[in-house]
Structures are given as structure tokens and as C-alpha cells.
Amino acid sequence: MSKPAEYEQASVPPTDREAAYLRVLASPEFQELRHKYRSWVIPATIAGLTFYFVYVFMSTYAVDFMSQKVIGNVNVGLIFGLLQFVATFAVTMAYVRYADRELDPRSSKIRDEMEAEGLA
């Protein structure tokens, strides 16, 4: 049984504006921007998730270690838990610095070029 006409894939060429965006997406500058973004974000995400899952794993399977007192009633587990917040803020600050230095200038250049072409 064939598909109804409204479900058939039409081969409609892109509009001028869509074609311009496709050119930007394929440009070396945009590809470099994507590479720079991914080369920072993916390792940072893996590191952050690893730190979190190690904390959860240790809280579950290394209870004796995590419950060791360090100072007064402060134990290793509490310190690791608080370090989760520290790590989150540290990664955020590092990303903002990286974006300001590496990503923002590249994206601004691409945006300026698009605006000059009347695309943005």
C-alpha cells in the first residue's frame, strides 16, 4: 500500500535564508567553534559525572571509609558531599573563563559575518 500524498517526502530546495544558514553550519569557522566547545565540555562533563558517581559509589559501598571522622562530627562523606558544590562552582567558573577567551570571540565573528549578510 502506498503512502498518502501528504506523507510523501517532497524535495523542496532550501530558501535563500536556509541555504545561507547551511553554509554557515558547514563553514570551517563554525566547525572550529563546535570543536572548541566539544573539546572542553565533553571532558568536563565526564570528569564531573565521574566525581559524582565515585561519591555515590563510595557512599554505598565504602561506608566505613566515608563515615570516618576527620574533625569533630565532620566525616569524609560530608567533606566529599561539600566538595560536590565546590566542584560545580569551579567547573562553572572555568567554563565561563574558557568561553570568554575561546568561544565568544569566534561566535561573535560568525554572528558579525551573518549580520553583514543580513541573516541575523
Secondary structure, 3 states (H helix, E strand, C coil): CCCCHHHCCCCCCCCHHHHHHHHHHHCHHHHHHHHHHHHHHHHHHHHHHHHHHHHHHHHHHCHHHHCCEEECCEEHHHHHHHHHHHHHHHHHHHHHHHHHHHHHHHHHHHHHHHHHCCCC
